């Protein structure tokens, strides 16, 4: 990504730490009424009046969470914001602010950080969050991004992970498995490129799943949608580690079991066709893939009529007594115990 | 620091990410009334009622901000909290919560992270802050700690950097220069140790300054003290980068100048004696050293009687018209322009 085609390269050493932060955040505007003071003092000052405040934080590390050989820096900056605000939406809250800290080795020129911050700024605009602080420092190796997201919510709307009840319906937003398959395609193309740098990949047929990996979107629309539908989720979580793992979190924290129906899991046609191409089981991909940043939640059965017509929401199962365990009901109507990574074939 | 004297070493790979966070934070208790929900959901939930919320964040990177060859991990964990709550106190606020994220290479065994978290837990207890979240991930090299500190404050008490007025008095807490000299001593001892590993250093005569470096304390006591004295600072900042640099921040953001009196700068006797030993100018060390985590603030002259008897507070100068510039008035009564790093000898 850091191609050097004669573009300008300004060394970071030529700017001090203060100069760098000022430069990178010069165009960032404050738009949230809850932001009293943003960047520029020892701390930012926020005012949530009577609302509750929600806080979540994530680290993204080069070589662990992203590979700059296929992740453009602008997309990376965008994704760093997305994965954090997703946690705020998973509380049924509104995201309002983020802080962004980066540690960066001197192999990055200023122009690379400008790209990164352009992505951060775009995401801040798309998700209506103010960038209110951060830290910029050097690293001995690679790039690391630390984001803390802050949001606000009325107390009665908060959706924790631990409120699911027996007979509640399990609902997922959007479709899943795409981000994982997008990564598979990108990894394959990287290998091809390393063997033959002249190879020009045609990625049109994978456009949706590659975008799910490189430019994921968080479900900012879901908390206000649920509010408009007059539905309060009994529990909620975001799908960062795969459907299976997140269902197990909800069940464990709510002391319930679950039946998940294989034929209900929403899959994009590109997910299905790419699974066939890679000889992967699409259900396994949906259960274990991760990074989809969709929301998974439970609702009372009586709320079903309110959501059933909505194309963004799919009922994929129902909660049971804890003693019944957590199972996938297959298309063949077999009952298989779910595990954190997919299912346990040995238990069949 | 990571001596292997047959102590137990549990590889991080043997615990998953969830197991690691659960393990490291198992003993962490919630004590703040503003913490509704701590670790364990997509986000923490906080309730500040009508108070304003202050947020600050910092990154600490191995090889840049700390050297594990003389920084014990427990002290590092403690310091990571201290440097962040210091920014909250610099708003005249009360620190209430922190999030802690770490990226760590697999050269660290679980027992090393337990040491780090023991220091974090101790600092959380000393500073009355709840650890409400975080992220634990692997890094390709070294250790990195990202902390976000959160605090609360009544709106009318907030001390920004930009409120200093002409004729206000400039006040510093405690004494300064110690942390920098402590680092100098530790660096010298490391060099001696590398030449002769059998050398047993006698560091008793440096105990205060080494503690200032390895186990700094933030001025949690100052916001309530100022409240009790009925003094509201017109501006405030914490001294992380040296007195000179912080004075320039206050002046720049408040549009004022400053006269700083060399003979008023509070120095510990160990700072003076160690400066003599290292052949360093103690005023230069105080101006440029940094990492003291004392507070620097301005007050109206009419508030002087309220603070003059307090041994924690020293008046070191006064603010002037912006056009008069920022100067050090030396013991010899010479007026020298201050610069971000000490003073500019060329301007004398």
Interface residues (C-beta under 8 A of the other chain):
Chain A: X36 X37 X40 X41 X42 X43 X44 X45 X46 X47 X48 X49 X50 X52 X53 X54 X55 X56 X57 X58 X59 X61 X62 X63 X64 X65 X87 X88 X90 X91 X93 X97 X99 X101 X102 X103 X132 X133 X134 X135 X137 X138 X139 X140 X141 X142 X144 X146 X148 X149 X150 X151 X153 X155 X158 X160 X161 X162 X236 X237 X238 X253
Chain B: X36 X37 X40 X41 X42 X43 X44 X45 X46 X47 X48 X49 X50 X52 X53 X54 X55 X56 X57 X58 X59 X61 X62 X63 X64 X65 X87 X88 X90 X91 X93 X97 X99 X101 X102 X103 X132 X133 X134 X135 X137 X138 X139 X140 X141 X142 X144 X146 X148 X149 X150 X151 X153 X155 X158 X160 X161 X162 X236 X237 X238 X253
